[in-house]
Amino acid sequence: MKQFAEIFYKSTTWQNCREAVMRQAQGLCQDCLKEGKVVPAEEVHHIIPITARNIHDPRITLNGENLVALCRECHRKRHGARQRRYEVDEYGRVKAK
């Protein structure tokens, strides 16, 4: 989690919103459902990503149309390489990016 978003993601407002999205999705990954697979959702993804600029804009952060319930694998796919916050050097040591 990015430092600027830490307070937001720990807020009761976000927790309630996240819970509502999961309830509406019946706890299932929406991307997997489109492929005919039934997989439990574990994450709620912001389609328009949260940035330091829009973190206080509820049209982005709390808007149900900007949120989708996903399993971890689908969430990772949606984020692509951006999700990776570390790298491994030539000696196999993990370093933060």
All heavy atoms as an XYZ file, in Angstrom:
795
protein
N       0.850     -1.169      0.000
C       0.000      0.000      0.000
C       0.897      1.235      0.000
O       1.873      1.303      0.730
C      -0.890     -0.070      1.242
C      -1.505      1.182      1.679
S      -2.504      1.078      3.188
C      -2.907     -0.611      3.363
N       0.534      2.194     -0.824
C       1.305      3.431     -0.891
C       1.048      4.252      0.356
O      -0.060      4.285      0.881
C       0.942      4.194     -2.148
C       1.361      3.433     -3.390
C       1.009      4.161     -4.643
C       1.434      3.303     -5.818
N       0.939      3.768     -7.070
N       2.096      4.919      0.832
C       2.017      5.629      2.105
C       0.895      6.669      2.127
O       0.184      6.786      3.127
C       3.357      6.291      2.408
C       3.436      6.821      3.808
C       4.832      7.287      4.150
O       5.725      7.270      3.326
N       5.006      7.696      5.381
N       0.687      7.401      1.041
C      -0.341      8.444      1.040
C      -1.748      7.870      1.200
O      -2.666      8.571      1.593
C      -0.263      9.312     -0.223
C      -0.677      8.601     -1.491
C      -2.007      8.491     -1.846
C       0.278      8.040     -2.319
C      -2.380      7.844     -3.006
C      -0.083      7.397     -3.486
C      -1.409      7.297     -3.827
N      -1.928      6.578      0.896
C      -3.259      5.959      0.951
C      -3.489      5.152      2.227
O      -4.592      4.657      2.448
C      -3.457      5.063     -0.261
N      -2.500      5.030      3.058
C      -2.593      4.170      4.244
C      -3.759      4.558      5.156
O      -4.538      3.700      5.571
C      -1.277      4.221      5.023
C      -1.174      3.160      6.063
C       0.223      3.079      6.657
O       1.193      3.455      5.986
O       0.312      2.636      7.810
N      -3.911      5.819      5.438
C      -4.996      6.271      6.326
C      -6.352      5.968      5.691
O      -7.269      5.502      6.360
C      -4.857      7.768      6.653
C      -3.625      7.982      7.531
C      -6.107      8.305      7.334
C      -3.261      9.431      7.750
N      -6.470      6.215      4.376
C      -7.725      5.943      3.680
C      -8.120      4.477      3.800
O      -9.251      4.156      4.158
C      -7.615      6.341      2.199
C      -8.766      5.834      1.381
C     -10.003      6.449      1.449
C      -8.620      4.724      0.570
C     -11.072      5.974      0.711
C      -9.681      4.240     -0.174
C     -10.917      4.864     -0.102
N      -7.193      3.561      3.495
C      -7.517      2.142      3.494
C      -7.813      1.592      4.891
O      -8.459      0.564      5.017
C      -6.408      1.330      2.829
C      -6.468      1.409      1.325
C      -5.413      1.935      0.602
C      -7.584      0.969      0.621
C      -5.463      2.010     -0.782
C      -7.647      1.049     -0.757
C      -6.585      1.565     -1.451
O      -6.646      1.636     -2.819
N      -7.385      2.292      5.922
C      -7.680      1.867      7.293
C      -8.956      2.515      7.836
O      -9.401      2.176      8.924
C      -6.496      2.198      8.208
C      -5.286      1.330      7.910
C      -4.145      1.649      8.843
C      -2.954      0.739      8.538
N      -1.816      1.026      9.398
N      -9.543      3.410      7.067
C     -10.723      4.156      7.550
C     -11.974      3.281      7.589
O     -12.138      2.350      6.796
C     -10.982      5.375      6.665
O     -11.508      4.980      5.406
N     -12.862      3.603      8.500
C     -14.150      2.917      8.598
C     -14.964      3.140      7.326
O     -15.647      2.227      6.855
C     -14.930      3.431      9.824
O     -14.141      3.214     10.992
C     -16.263      2.740      9.973
N     -14.857      4.330      6.764
C     -15.592      4.640      5.531
C     -15.192      3.678      4.423
O     -16.050      3.113      3.736
C     -15.330      6.100      5.104
O     -15.701      6.964      6.176
C     -16.117      6.455      3.858
N     -13.874      3.475      4.228
C     -13.423      2.542      3.192
C     -13.836      1.110      3.533
O     -14.304      0.379      2.669
C     -11.918      2.613      2.966
C     -11.446      1.457      2.145
C     -10.657      0.421      2.551
C     -11.793      1.162      0.777
N     -10.477     -0.479      1.521
C     -11.163     -0.046      0.427
C     -12.567      1.805     -0.175
C     -11.286     -0.624     -0.831
C     -12.694      1.237     -1.432
C     -12.063      0.040     -1.754
N     -13.689      0.710      4.776
C     -14.030     -0.656      5.172
C     -15.510     -0.936      4.890
O     -15.855     -2.010      4.393
C     -13.701     -0.896      6.646
C     -12.211     -0.845      6.958
C     -11.411     -1.876      6.196
O     -11.828     -3.015      6.037
N     -10.254     -1.469      5.704
N     -16.382      0.034      5.187
C     -17.811     -0.135      4.911
C     -18.086     -0.190      3.410
O     -18.904     -0.990      2.948
C     -18.620      0.991      5.550
C     -18.641      0.896      7.058
O     -18.412     -0.161      7.647
N     -18.912      2.005      7.711
N     -17.418      0.656      2.651
C     -17.587      0.674      1.200
C     -17.099     -0.646      0.602
O     -17.782     -1.252     -0.234
C     -16.804      1.847      0.610
S     -16.962      2.009     -1.171
N     -15.942     -1.100      1.037
C     -15.370     -2.357      0.560
C     -16.326     -3.516      0.833
O     -16.573     -4.364     -0.019
C     -14.019     -2.604      1.239
C     -13.322     -3.853      0.818
C     -12.079     -4.101      1.688
N     -11.334     -5.238      1.215
C     -11.702     -6.513      1.363
N     -12.824     -6.808      1.988
N     -10.964     -7.486      0.893
N     -16.870     -3.531      2.035
C     -17.818     -4.576      2.429
C     -19.061     -4.559      1.529
O     -19.557     -5.610      1.120
C     -18.206     -4.360      3.889
C     -18.885     -5.534      4.541
C     -19.102     -5.279      6.022
O     -18.117     -5.041      6.732
O     -20.277     -5.316      6.439
N     -19.545     -3.366      1.203
C     -20.723     -3.237      0.332
C     -20.427     -3.761     -1.075
O     -21.259     -4.443     -1.684
C     -21.177     -1.782      0.274
N     -19.236     -3.475     -1.588
C     -18.841     -3.967     -2.916
C     -18.772     -5.491     -2.902
O     -19.270     -6.160     -3.816
C     -17.495     -3.351     -3.360
C     -16.963     -4.026     -4.606
C     -17.648     -1.854     -3.583
N     -18.183     -6.050     -1.862
C     -18.079     -7.512     -1.754
C     -19.466     -8.147     -1.650
O     -19.726     -9.180     -2.271
C     -17.234     -7.902     -0.548
C     -15.772     -7.605     -0.734
S     -15.059     -8.613     -2.033
C     -13.581     -9.124     -1.243
N     -20.335     -7.516     -0.883
C     -21.706     -8.034     -0.727
C     -22.442     -8.006     -2.070
O     -23.093     -8.972     -2.450
C     -22.443     -7.201      0.323
C     -23.407     -7.960      1.159
C     -24.072     -7.168      2.279
N     -24.031     -5.731      2.228
C     -23.242     -4.961      2.998
N     -22.426     -5.498      3.868
N     -23.276     -3.656      2.897
N     -22.311     -6.900     -2.776
C     -22.973     -6.771     -4.074
C     -22.447     -7.825     -5.061
O     -23.200     -8.347     -5.869
C     -22.754     -5.371     -4.645
C     -23.473     -5.153     -5.954
C     -23.294     -3.737     -6.467
O     -22.480     -2.967     -5.968
N     -24.058     -3.394     -7.479
N     -21.159     -8.146     -4.967
C     -20.554     -9.153     -5.848
C     -20.766    -10.565     -5.314
O     -20.266    -11.528     -5.900
C     -19.060     -8.869     -5.993
N     -21.477    -10.674     -4.217
C     -21.727    -11.960     -3.560
C     -20.425    -12.683     -3.229
O     -20.339    -13.904     -3.264
C     -22.650    -12.827     -4.399
C     -24.013    -12.200     -4.583
C     -24.943    -13.014     -5.440
O     -24.520    -13.797     -6.294
N     -26.222    -12.849     -5.198
N     -19.385    -11.874     -2.932
C     -18.100    -12.428     -2.520
C     -17.339    -13.129     -3.628
O     -16.424    -13.900     -3.349
N     -17.707    -12.868     -4.882
C     -17.070    -13.571     -6.003
C     -16.273    -12.624     -6.881
O     -16.648    -11.464     -7.081
C     -18.129    -14.274     -6.848
C     -18.948    -15.334     -6.118
C     -20.047    -15.860     -7.020
C     -18.055    -16.456     -5.612
N     -15.177    -13.123     -7.425
C     -14.336    -12.366     -8.346
C     -15.122    -12.108     -9.632
O     -15.561    -13.041    -10.303
C     -13.061    -13.139     -8.653
S     -12.040    -12.335     -9.910
N     -15.270    -10.847     -9.962
C     -16.060    -10.467    -11.121
C     -15.364    -10.794    -12.447
O     -16.018    -11.125    -13.427
C     -16.408     -8.980    -11.038
C     -17.228     -8.636     -9.804
C     -18.495     -9.467     -9.689
O     -19.427     -9.272    -10.455
N     -18.535    -10.401     -8.753
N     -14.040    -10.722    -12.479
C     -13.320    -11.088    -13.710
C     -13.405    -12.585    -13.968
O     -13.608    -13.011    -15.107
C     -11.856    -10.640    -13.638
C     -11.695     -9.135    -13.821
O     -12.707     -8.427    -14.029
O     -10.536     -8.670    -13.762
N     -13.262    -13.382    -12.934
C     -13.375    -14.837    -13.091
C     -14.783    -15.223    -13.531
O     -14.946    -16.098    -14.391
C     -13.004    -15.554    -11.790
S     -11.234    -15.547    -11.430
N     -15.795    -14.570    -12.962
C     -17.181    -14.872    -13.350
C     -17.399    -14.649    -14.842
O     -18.099    -15.422    -15.494
C     -18.169    -14.012    -12.563
C     -18.554    -14.519    -11.187
C     -19.503    -13.534    -10.507
C     -19.187    -15.896    -11.252
N     -16.775    -13.609    -15.388
C     -16.906    -13.336    -16.826
C     -16.334    -14.484    -17.664
O     -16.725    -14.667    -18.805
C     -16.194    -12.040    -17.181
C     -16.924    -10.809    -16.694
C     -16.160     -9.555    -17.027
C     -16.851     -8.341    -16.432
N     -16.055     -7.127    -16.602
N     -15.409    -15.239    -17.069
C     -14.804    -16.389    -17.756
C     -15.496    -17.698    -17.383
O     -15.022    -18.773    -17.725
C     -13.318    -16.480    -17.421
C     -12.516    -15.292    -17.908
C     -11.058    -15.369    -17.486
O     -10.616    -16.432    -16.992
O     -10.355    -14.362    -17.652
N     -16.589    -17.608    -16.629
C     -17.334    -18.795    -16.246
C     -16.763    -19.541    -15.055
O     -17.169    -20.660    -14.772
N     -15.829    -18.913    -14.330
C     -15.227    -19.535    -13.146
C     -15.795    -18.901    -11.889
O     -16.034    -17.697    -11.850
C     -13.704    -19.365    -13.153
C     -13.015    -19.997    -14.343
C     -11.511    -19.856    -14.250
C     -11.107    -18.454    -14.640
N      -9.650    -18.254    -14.697
N     -16.003    -19.720    -10.860
C     -16.494    -19.224     -9.576
C     -15.328    -19.247     -8.594
O     -14.874    -20.312     -8.172
C     -17.667    -20.094     -9.052
C     -18.135    -19.612     -7.696
C     -18.810    -20.091    -10.062
N     -14.822    -18.043     -8.283
C     -13.646    -17.896     -7.423
C     -13.959    -16.815     -6.385
O     -14.476    -15.749     -6.744
C     -12.405    -17.479     -8.258
C     -11.191    -17.254     -7.375
C     -12.108    -18.531     -9.326
N     -13.651    -17.062     -5.119
C     -13.903    -16.044     -4.091
C     -13.097    -14.766     -4.350
O     -11.932    -14.826     -4.739
C     -13.435    -16.698     -2.788
C     -13.357    -18.149     -3.076
C     -13.094    -18.287     -4.540
N     -13.730    -13.637     -4.130
C     -13.043    -12.343     -4.217
C     -12.323    -12.092     -2.899
O     -12.817    -12.444     -1.835
C     -14.041    -11.232     -4.495
N     -11.152    -11.495     -2.991
C     -10.380    -11.166     -1.793
C     -10.008     -9.695     -1.738
O      -9.578     -9.213     -0.699
C      -9.095    -11.997     -1.759
C      -9.348    -13.493     -1.723
C      -8.070    -14.276     -1.820
O      -7.313    -14.258     -0.832
O      -7.825    -14.876     -2.875
N     -10.141     -8.995     -2.853
C      -9.707     -7.612     -2.949
C     -10.804     -6.786     -3.614
O     -11.604     -7.316     -4.371
C      -8.458     -7.510     -3.834
C      -7.426     -8.574     -3.596
C      -6.280     -8.097     -2.758
O      -6.141     -6.876     -2.598
O      -5.527     -8.945     -2.279
N     -10.804     -5.493     -3.337
C     -11.656     -4.561     -4.066
C     -10.715     -3.612     -4.800
O      -9.868     -2.956     -4.186
C     -12.622     -3.796     -3.141
C     -13.357     -2.713     -3.907
C     -13.624     -4.771     -2.520
N     -10.851     -3.583     -6.111
C      -9.941     -2.852     -6.990
C     -10.551     -1.540     -7.434
O     -11.736     -1.484     -7.768
C      -9.649     -3.740     -8.212
C      -8.883     -3.065     -9.284
N      -7.556     -2.740     -9.159
C      -9.267     -2.652    -10.523
C      -7.153     -2.170    -10.281
N      -8.166     -2.100    -11.119
N      -9.746     -0.476     -7.439
C     -10.148      0.808     -7.995
C      -9.814      0.802     -9.480
O      -8.646      0.695     -9.856
C      -9.412      1.959     -7.310
C      -9.915      2.245     -5.936
N      -9.420      1.616     -4.826
C     -10.889      3.096     -5.514
C     -10.064      2.078     -3.763
N     -10.957      2.962     -4.148
N     -10.820      0.904    -10.334
C     -10.614      0.888    -11.777
C      -9.793      2.115    -12.195
O      -8.791      1.986    -12.896
C     -11.972      0.833    -12.517
C     -12.689     -0.476    -12.132
C     -11.778      0.941    -14.025
C     -14.160     -0.501    -12.479
N     -10.225      3.298    -11.769
C      -9.380      4.492    -11.897
C      -8.519      4.483    -10.645
O      -9.037      4.593     -9.531
C     -10.208      5.792    -11.965
C     -11.113      5.784    -13.196
C      -9.288      7.018    -11.959
C     -12.111      6.921    -13.231
N      -7.223      4.312    -10.788
C      -6.358      4.155     -9.606
C      -6.372      5.369     -8.687
O      -6.529      6.510     -9.133
C      -4.963      3.966    -10.205
C      -5.177      3.613    -11.627
C      -6.479      4.227    -12.036
N      -6.189      5.083     -7.412
C      -6.046      6.147     -6.422
C      -4.636      6.720     -6.539
O      -3.657      5.978     -6.622
C      -6.278      5.605     -5.001
C      -7.748      5.261     -4.815
C      -5.844      6.626     -3.956
C      -8.076      4.748     -3.442
N      -4.569      8.043     -6.541
C      -3.278      8.739     -6.566
C      -3.247      9.741     -5.418
O      -4.274      9.990     -4.771
C      -3.093      9.498     -7.896
O      -4.086     10.540     -7.962
C      -3.217      8.576     -9.102
N      -2.092     10.336     -5.203
C      -1.985     11.368     -4.172
C      -2.895     12.553     -4.506
O      -3.386     13.231     -3.607
C      -0.543     11.823     -4.034
N      -3.161     12.766     -5.787
C      -4.020     13.877     -6.211
C      -5.504     13.618     -5.963
O      -6.260     14.533     -5.682
C      -3.834     14.151     -7.688
C      -2.627     14.925     -8.007
C      -2.719     15.326     -9.436
N      -2.134     16.642     -9.558
C      -1.686     17.122    -10.673
N      -1.795     16.412    -11.773
N      -1.149     18.314    -10.713
N      -5.950     12.369     -6.123
C      -7.401     12.109     -6.032
C      -7.818     11.339     -4.773
O      -8.976     10.968     -4.655
C      -7.895     11.387     -7.283
C      -7.344      9.985     -7.429
O      -6.909      9.351     -6.477
N      -7.345      9.491     -8.657
N      -6.915     11.131     -3.852
C      -7.203     10.326     -2.655
C      -8.377     10.899     -1.843
O      -9.091     10.159     -1.181
C      -5.946     10.180     -1.763
C      -6.196      9.188     -0.629
C      -5.507     11.514     -1.182
C      -6.210      7.768     -1.033
N      -8.628     12.188     -1.939
C      -9.716     12.808     -1.164
C     -10.976     13.019     -1.998
O     -11.908     13.687     -1.543
C      -9.246     14.125     -0.556
C      -8.094     13.943      0.385
N      -8.213     13.295      1.593
C      -6.788     14.279      0.271
C      -7.040     13.252      2.185
N      -6.163     13.842      1.404
N     -11.021     12.428     -3.190
C     -12.178     12.580     -4.074
C     -13.046     11.326     -3.990
O     -12.695     10.291     -4.559
C     -11.706     12.807     -5.508
C     -12.840     13.068     -6.479
O     -14.024     12.858     -6.106
O     -12.546     13.482     -7.616
N     -14.185     11.402     -3.295
C     -15.024     10.206     -3.137
C     -15.595      9.686     -4.464
O     -15.987      8.535     -4.552
C     -16.134     10.652     -2.189
C     -16.136     12.134     -2.246
C     -14.738     12.555     -2.607
N     -15.598     10.529     -5.512
C     -16.053     10.052     -6.826
C     -15.089      9.010     -7.387
O     -15.472      8.191     -8.215
C     -16.200     11.217     -7.803
C     -17.291     12.203     -7.402
C     -17.239     13.427     -8.248
N     -15.926     14.069     -8.051
C     -15.526     15.148     -8.688
N     -16.300     15.718     -9.581
N     -14.353     15.675     -8.438
N     -13.857      9.026     -6.904
C     -12.848      8.044     -7.307
C     -12.723      6.951     -6.250
O     -12.776      5.765     -6.546
C     -11.459      8.706     -7.507
C     -11.518      9.818     -8.546
C     -10.395      7.667     -7.831
C     -11.827      9.378     -9.948
N     -12.558      7.356     -4.997
C     -12.223      6.412     -3.935
C     -13.384      5.562     -3.433
O     -13.179      4.415     -3.033
C     -11.611      7.153     -2.730
O     -12.549      8.138     -2.264
C     -10.292      7.818     -3.095
N     -14.603      6.127     -3.452
C     -15.745      5.430     -2.847
C     -16.896      5.171     -3.816
O     -17.943      4.679     -3.408
C     -16.258      6.239     -1.646
C     -15.231      6.485     -0.540
C     -15.775      7.473      0.481
C     -14.806      5.190      0.111
N     -16.710      5.461     -5.066
C     -17.755      5.307     -6.070
C     -17.856      3.845     -6.501
O     -16.909      3.285     -7.055
C     -17.429      6.199     -7.274
C     -18.452      6.122     -8.369
O     -19.354      5.285     -8.362
N     -18.308      6.999     -9.340
N     -19.000      3.250     -6.269
C     -19.212      1.848     -6.618
C     -18.952      1.537     -8.085
O     -18.573      0.416     -8.426
N     -19.136      2.513     -8.955
C     -18.864      2.295    -10.381
C     -17.371      2.229    -10.680
O     -16.974      1.791    -11.753
C     -19.535      3.387    -11.210
C     -21.048      3.306    -11.164
C     -21.718      4.397    -11.958
O     -21.043      5.050    -12.780
O     -22.924      4.581    -11.771
N     -16.545      2.670     -9.731
C     -15.101      2.624     -9.894
C     -14.475      1.463     -9.118
O     -13.260      1.350     -9.029
C     -14.461      3.952     -9.446
C     -12.997      4.029     -9.800
O     -12.587      3.661    -10.891
N     -12.184      4.479     -8.849
N     -15.304      0.603     -8.553
C     -14.807     -0.481     -7.706
C     -15.273     -1.834     -8.232
O     -16.400     -1.962     -8.701
C     -15.314     -0.282     -6.276
C     -14.892      1.022     -5.609
C     -15.659      1.227     -4.318
C     -13.399      1.042     -5.360
N     -14.406     -2.824     -8.123
C     -14.752     -4.175     -8.566
C     -14.110     -5.189     -7.620
O     -12.960     -5.034     -7.221
C     -14.324     -4.415    -10.035
C     -12.835     -4.277    -10.233
C     -14.814     -5.758    -10.540
N     -14.877     -6.211     -7.248
C     -14.385     -7.288     -6.381
C     -13.593     -8.279     -7.239
O     -14.074     -8.724     -8.284
C     -15.552     -7.987     -5.698
N     -12.388     -8.603     -6.789
C     -11.507     -9.493     -7.538
C     -10.797    -10.474     -6.623
O     -10.573    -10.190     -5.446
C     -10.425     -8.689     -8.272
C     -10.873     -7.648     -9.284
C      -9.674     -6.841     -9.770
C     -11.597     -8.304    -10.450
N     -10.398    -11.607     -7.183
C      -9.492    -12.508     -6.467
C      -8.085    -11.894     -6.551
O      -7.853    -10.955     -7.324
C      -9.516    -13.913     -7.083
S      -8.849    -14.019     -8.762
N      -7.160    -12.395     -5.771
C      -5.806    -11.831     -5.772
C      -5.138    -11.935     -7.141
O      -4.444    -11.021     -7.573
C      -4.951    -12.525     -4.715
C      -5.234    -12.010     -3.344
C      -4.095    -12.256     -2.376
N      -4.462    -11.647     -1.126
C      -4.786    -12.316     -0.040
N      -4.772    -13.621     -0.033
N      -5.123    -11.678      1.062
N      -5.337    -13.053     -7.812
C      -4.707    -13.251     -9.117
C      -5.224    -12.230    -10.133
O      -4.434    -11.617    -10.861
C      -4.959    -14.680     -9.614
C      -4.340    -14.979    -10.960
C      -2.823    -14.932    -10.979
O      -2.190    -15.027     -9.911
O      -2.256    -14.783    -12.079
N      -6.523    -12.017    -10.183
C      -7.082    -11.037    -11.120
C      -6.683     -9.616    -10.735
O      -6.436     -8.776    -11.601
C      -8.598    -11.179    -11.202
S      -9.117    -12.661    -12.103
N      -6.603     -9.357     -9.440
C      -6.161     -8.035     -8.992
C      -4.720     -7.798     -9.441
O      -4.386     -6.730     -9.964
C      -6.293     -7.929     -7.474
C      -6.193     -6.537     -6.964
N      -5.578     -6.232     -5.791
C      -6.643     -5.355     -7.473
C      -5.641     -4.924     -5.589
N      -6.282     -4.376     -6.595
N      -3.882     -8.792     -9.293
C      -2.490     -8.694     -9.731
C      -2.426     -8.454    -11.239
O      -1.667     -7.620    -11.714
C      -1.726     -9.961     -9.360
C      -0.233     -9.878     -9.637
C       0.446    -11.224     -9.476
N      -0.083    -12.243    -10.368
C       0.161    -12.306    -11.683
N       0.886    -11.393    -12.272
N      -0.351    -13.263    -12.416
N      -3.249     -9.173    -11.995
C      -3.269     -9.000    -13.451
C      -3.673     -7.577    -13.832
O      -3.102     -6.996    -14.755
C      -4.248     -9.986    -14.093
C      -3.749    -11.401    -14.148
C      -4.820    -12.290    -14.759
C      -4.474    -13.753    -14.621
N      -5.580    -14.621    -15.082
N      -4.651     -7.041    -13.133
C      -5.105     -5.677    -13.456
C      -4.028     -4.643    -13.176
O      -3.950     -3.625    -13.849
C      -6.364     -5.330    -12.664
C      -7.583     -6.075    -13.133
C      -8.670     -5.114    -13.441
N      -9.928     -5.792    -13.713
C     -11.065     -5.156    -13.769
N     -11.127     -3.867    -13.547
N     -12.164     -5.824    -14.041
N      -3.206     -4.915    -12.165
C      -2.137     -3.981    -11.832
C      -0.885     -4.221    -12.655
O      -0.070     -3.318    -12.788
C      -1.792     -4.060    -10.335
C      -2.713     -3.259     -9.493
N      -2.590     -1.906     -9.330
C      -3.805     -3.622     -8.786
C      -3.552     -1.469     -8.551
N      -4.310     -2.490     -8.200
N      -0.715     -5.421    -13.167
C       0.484     -5.713    -13.941
C       1.739     -5.497    -13.123
O       1.774     -5.723    -11.928
N       2.758     -5.015    -13.735
C       4.056     -4.837    -13.074
C       4.030     -3.740    -12.018
O       4.893     -3.710    -11.156
C       5.133     -4.526    -14.109
N       3.032     -2.848    -12.075
C       2.980     -1.767    -11.083
C       2.871     -2.299     -9.667
O       3.319     -1.672     -8.728
C       1.778     -0.856    -11.334
C       1.883     -0.049    -12.580
C       0.707      0.884    -12.716
N      -0.546      0.159    -12.608
C      -1.654      0.657    -12.100
N      -1.681      1.867    -11.629
N      -2.757     -0.064    -12.048
N       2.271     -3.467     -9.501
C       2.042     -4.023     -8.170
C       3.351     -4.454     -7.505
O       3.439     -4.492     -6.295
C       1.085     -5.225     -8.278
C       0.612     -5.756     -6.954
C      -0.340     -4.827     -6.245
O      -0.723     -3.775     -6.757
N      -0.732     -5.175     -5.056
N       4.349     -4.770     -8.290
C       5.602     -5.277     -7.734
C       6.399     -4.125     -7.131
O       6.786     -3.191     -7.829
C       6.393     -5.951     -8.845
C       7.438     -6.853     -8.337
C       7.941     -7.737     -9.440
N       9.323     -7.995     -9.158
C      10.247     -8.196    -10.046
N       9.945     -8.195    -11.310
N      11.481     -8.412     -9.688
N       6.659     -4.193     -5.841
C       7.338     -3.107     -5.130
C       8.734     -3.507     -4.676
O       9.287     -2.911     -3.776
C       6.504     -2.693     -3.925
C       5.167     -2.131     -4.327
C       4.384     -1.678     -3.143
N       3.069     -1.248     -3.604
C       1.962     -1.468     -2.961
N       1.992     -2.081     -1.810
N       0.819     -1.074     -3.446
N       9.269     -4.515     -5.297
C      10.602     -4.978     -4.926
C      11.296     -5.496     -6.176
O      10.697     -5.673     -7.220
C      10.511     -6.092     -3.877
C       9.806     -7.318     -4.411
C      10.511     -8.326     -5.056
C       8.424     -7.450     -4.315
C       9.865     -9.434     -5.583
C       7.775     -8.546     -4.840
C       8.501     -9.536     -5.473
O       7.856    -10.629     -5.999
N      12.595     -5.716     -6.024
C      13.363     -6.354     -7.090
C      14.378     -7.271     -6.439
O      14.690     -7.137     -5.258
C      14.025     -5.321     -7.991
C      14.991     -4.406     -7.278
C      15.474     -3.269     -8.169
O      14.869     -3.042     -9.230
O      16.442     -2.624     -7.795
N      14.875     -8.204     -7.194
C      15.862     -9.146     -6.691
C      17.172     -8.864     -7.409
O      17.213     -8.819     -8.653
C      15.406    -10.607     -6.939
C      16.450    -11.583     -6.419
C      14.055    -10.848     -6.269
N      18.256     -8.659     -6.641
C      19.547     -8.379     -7.278
C      20.207     -9.668     -7.757
O      19.657    -10.764     -7.596
C      20.457     -7.578     -6.351
C      20.960     -8.352     -5.142
O      20.835     -9.591     -5.099
O      21.500     -7.704     -4.225
N      21.383     -9.541     -8.354
C      22.062    -10.704     -8.940
C      22.487    -11.745     -7.908
O      22.802    -12.877     -8.255
C      23.269    -10.258     -9.782
C      24.378     -9.596     -8.981
C      24.205     -8.084     -8.802
O      23.107     -7.570     -9.073
O      25.168     -7.448     -8.366
N      22.450    -11.376     -6.622
C      22.809    -12.320     -5.564
C      21.562    -12.947     -4.898
O      21.683    -13.666     -3.923
C      23.661    -11.630     -4.498
C      24.913    -11.022     -5.092
C      25.020     -9.659     -5.258
C      25.968    -11.832     -5.511
C      26.156     -9.101     -5.811
C      27.101    -11.277     -6.081
C      27.190     -9.907     -6.226
O      28.304     -9.368     -6.791
N      20.388    -12.629     -5.422
C      19.164    -13.191     -4.880
C      18.617    -12.424     -3.689
O      17.697    -12.889     -3.024
N      19.165    -11.251     -3.425
C      18.681    -10.449     -2.307
C      17.500     -9.586     -2.765
O      17.541     -8.983     -3.831
C      19.794     -9.554     -1.767
C      20.929    -10.341     -1.143
C      21.985     -9.406     -0.645
N      22.541     -8.672     -1.780
C      23.803     -8.263     -1.875
N      24.647     -8.491     -0.902
N      24.222     -7.611     -2.942
N      16.474     -9.516     -1.910
C      15.298     -8.708     -2.213
C      15.566     -7.280     -1.770
O      16.006     -7.023     -0.652
C      14.052     -9.277     -1.492
C      12.847     -8.391     -1.745
C      13.786    -10.710     -1.950
N      15.284     -6.345     -2.688
C      15.474     -4.918     -2.394
C      14.195     -4.185     -2.741
O      13.543     -4.486     -3.738
C      16.608     -4.340     -3.244
C      17.935     -5.020     -3.056
C      19.077     -4.371     -3.822
C      18.736     -3.894     -5.209
N      19.856     -3.347     -5.957
N      13.836     -3.213     -1.913
C      12.677     -2.360     -2.209
C      12.994     -1.494     -3.420
O      14.134     -1.099     -3.627
C      12.346     -1.482     -1.001
N      11.979     -1.212     -4.207
C      12.183     -0.327     -5.379
C      12.112      1.106     -4.966
O      11.504      1.510     -4.077
C      11.111     -0.618     -6.430
C      11.411     -1.844     -7.219
C      10.452     -1.931     -8.377
C      10.866     -3.050     -9.298
N      10.007     -3.166    -10.439
